[in-house]
């Protein structure tokens, strides 16, 4: 497992922008396990009738020298359609965060931070958001470390290969751990199935 941990450490998630990549899907699936809550409505996004991917730093508000960074999975999260449409109008993070703080949280910054934490945004990441373009790349690098740690925690269990293994008498049995790429595929498929079952149950009981 130590080798897989090192492989995860070496991943550059800032360049992960393909919607079809297993790693991209696996990371976005993590939000369901964190019970990600909508920035404005404060309820779990998974309970919403509909939700969308949201650019944390909106494209219209950031003139990055590296355009691909804007579509990096690190700059994407899930929000309800209503919230996404409200704050996606090219508003800088500092603007929509301040609006949310006073309109939805009555100035209670701690409560806002508690919601942001379900999106892996801690106080340091929050402060980078308040700096807008100046804090954009620092936000991505910091969030990358937080998400990698979360991934390693989720994959900290020993994952056994489903392939048959011939064990000779007297040989110690050792679980064969899968590579980091297969870990992400395993994570994405597991969480996708979890998400489908969760949403079906939530809507059936709404």
N, C-alpha and C positions, 0 to 999 in steps of 0.2 A: 504493500500500500504506500510505502514511502516514495517509491518511484512515481506512482500516480499523483501523489501530492506535489512532487517537484514539477511534473508535467502541467498540472493546473497552475502552479506559480508562474510558469513560463508563458502561459497563454496571454496574448495581447487582445483583451476583450474590446479595446477601443476600436479595433478594425472589424469587429464582428457585427456586420450590418445586413447580412442575407437572411431574409425571413424564412428561408427554407433550410437553413443549417440547423442540425440537431442541437448544437450548443446554444444558438440563439433561442430556439424554442424551449430548451431546458431551463435557461435563465429566466425567461418570462414566466415559465410555469412555477418558479420558486415563489412568486408573489401570492399564489393561492395557498401555499403552505404557511406563509407568513400572515395569512388572513388580511391581506392588504385592504386598507380602508380608503374610501374616496376622500380626496382632499377637502371637498366642500360638504358633502352629505354625511361624511363620517361613518357610513355603513360599509360593510364588506363589499368590495366590488363584485365578488362572486354571487352575491344575493341580488344584484341589480338585474332588471329586465334586459338591459343591453349595456355594453361597455366597449370602450375603444382603447387602442394604443395611443399614448400621449407622449409628445416630446416635452421633456422636463424643461429644457431650454428651447423654446420655439424657434423654428428656422428663420422666421421673419425678424427675430429679435437679436440674432447672433450672426456676425459676419466672420465666421471662423476661416482661418487660412487653410484649414483642412476640412472641406465640406463633408467628407465621409464621417467625421466625428459627430455631426448632427444626427445622423441616422444610426449611430452606434447603439447597440443594445443597452449600453450603460446610460443612454439618454432617453430611454423608453420605459414607460410604466403603464399600468392600466388605470383608467378612470371611467366613471359613468359617462355616457354620451353628453348629458347636460353639462356636467362640469368641464369636460374636455372642450366643448364648443364655447363655453364662457371664457376660458382662460387661454384658448389657442389662437386668439386674434392678435398674434404677433406681440403679445405682452411679454416684457422681460420678467424673469422670475421674481425679482425684487418687487415689481409692481403687483403681480397677482398674489404673491405671498402676503404682502401687506394688506391687500384687499380682503383676502381670506381671513387673516388674523383678526381684523376688526369687524368684518361682516358676519363671519361664521363662528368665531371663537371668543368674541367679546374681549379681545386683547390678551387672552390667555395663551401666551407663547408656549408654555409647557404642554398644554393640550394639543396644540398644533404639532409640536415636535413628536408627541406620542403617536399621532397619525402618520406623520412622515416616516417614522421609524419602521412602520410596516412595509415601507418601500425601500428599506435599507438606507434611508437618509438620516444620518445622525446629526448632532449639532454642528460638527465641523463641515459636513456636506451642506447643511442648511446655510451656514455663513458664507460658503462659496457661492451659493445660489443668490444670496443678497448682493453679491458683487457683480452679478450679471456677466457680461462678456469677459471681464477681467478674471473671474473665478471659474469660467467654464471648463478649461482643460484640467485645472486642479481638482474640480469637482469630479470629473471623469476618473482621474487617477485614484482619488480617494475612494470613490464608490467601487471601483474595480477591486480594491483590496478587501472591502467589506463583503462584496458578493463572493469573492473567491473563498473567504473564510466560511461564509454560509454554505457554499457548495461542499467544501471539505467536511463540514459538520454533517451535512445531509448524507454524504457518501462515506462517512467515518465507519459505518458498519462494514463488516466483511461481506462482499458480494460474491456469491458462488457462481461458477460457470455451470450452465445447464448441459454442457456437452459431457458425454460419458467419459469417465476416466478409469483406466485400468490400474488398479492398485495391487501391487505384488505383495505377497505375504512378507511381513517384517518391515515393509516400507511405512514410514510415518505418513499419516494423511495430512495433506496441506491444501487448504482451499486455494483455488487458482483465482487470483484477483484480476478483474478485467481492466483494460487500458482506460485512460482518461476519456478518450473519444467514445468508447463503448459505455463508459459510466454516464456520460451526458445523454446518450441515446436511451439508456436504461432509465435515467431520471426523467427525461422528457416523456417517454411512453407511459411510465408509471403515473406521472402527474397529470398527463392528458386524460388517462382513463379515470383517475381520481376526480379531475375537474368535471368531466362529463357526468359522473355519478352524483357528484356534489350538486351541480347545477340542476340536474333532473329532480333530485330530492327537494332542493330548496324551492324550486318553482312549483312542484307538485303540492307542496305544503304551504305555499304563500297564502 
